[in-house]
């Protein structure tokens, strides 16, 4: 059952990456490294796209996780007035297609007072907005597993609210926070719908680079970039699951 959706596409990518003709089956005699050489040494935009993608992935995952954590805590504990509205706003972006969000951000940030078009900031805002609903739902579920009485017990023993959060709640949420960070990072490095509307020559990311190569029909180069993104994704997942106390509690899957 896994042959068609998993192994065949991956096998096709490997074959296209090392074959002179992407649609032909590679052999020992026809095997070539030309596609790899082209992507990493001849294609001038590869290094910039990789740098932008990794930077945006780390920033969006970190800031998005922190934002989702704060909102999830406030809504789960009903800590402020209007927590229902806050929860609604956190999940609202799920109803907006990424390409529509990209158009909205383009129109909003190409004029004063905030001119962000042409910078990585506008892409960062887009990626955080897209990933926020899922991150919020994940962390809200994690926070609900931590009973409020645990925090109350800490406060009865003399701890402040912040101390109770730091020493009681935070350690129990560790796995959920790490899983959410990884989930956002993996989603951001492959996001295309919003990026295609917001990128410039200096803010191009790998997903847009793959789209451009598809327009030119360079399937071999696309295969190389696809395998590289796949390797980065699995490397992050493996590293996260090797964190002590995490891998046995929460197993990440590459969606």
Number of C-alpha atoms within 10 A of each C-alpha: 5 7 9 9 9 10 11 12 12 17 11 15 22 18 22 24 27 23 22 18 17 21 12 12 14 18 11 7 6 12 16 16 11 14 24 17 13 15 18 15 12 11 11 11 17 20 15 15 20 19 15 19 23 17 15 23 24 18 18 27 28 19 16 26 28 17 16 26 25 14 21 26 18 19 21 19 15 12 10 10 10 11 18 14 10 16 20 12 14 22 18 14 17 15 9 12 12 22 16 13 20 24 14 14 20 21 11 16 15 14 11 8 8 9 14 19 20 18 14 21 14 22 29 21 17 23 28 24 20 26 26 28 21 18 28 25 18 19 25 23 13 20 22 13 11 15 11 13 9 14 21 16 13 18 16 11 9 11 15 14 12 12 15 20 17 13 13 17 19 16 11 16 16 14 23 23 22 19 24 27 22 24 24 25 26 23 19 27 24 19 21 21 16 23 26 21 19 24 20 14 10 13 21 24 30 27 24 21 20 21 14 14 15 14 10 9 11 15 20 27 27 25 23 24 24 20 16 11 18 15 12 15 19 15 12 16 20 14 10 20 20 12 12 9 11 16 17 11 11 14 13 18 10 11 6
